[in-house]
Amino acid sequence: MPRKPRSPRTTPPVPLPLLASGVSPAIKAANLAHLRRIEGQVRGIAAMVQHDRYCPDIITQVAAARQSLRAVARNLLRNHLEHCATAALRGSESQRSHMTRELLDLVSKLDR
């Protein structure tokens, strides 16, 4: 018995990535510099683990890398406040409400 042709599957649309409303060139440059430094720190930490370095030395380097990541997050939050949040807070009540919830969520993530 011949098979019935399949009906085409409907897949949900893939959401477009959100883009920043504006990006400060200075903040972007600082973030990229921090991220390159962090990349080097992480490679260094991996080498320390590989070569059985003293645990407190490795932990010190992990702490330094985490601090650098926090600096990137603070810069991103600053940019978000200066551009994206400012635009949303000037928008409709719905946009303001959404941005308020988003900012509270971001601050709690940074506080962890």
Helices and strands as residue ranges (DSSP letters): H 25-50, H 55-79, I 80-85, H 86-89, H 93-110
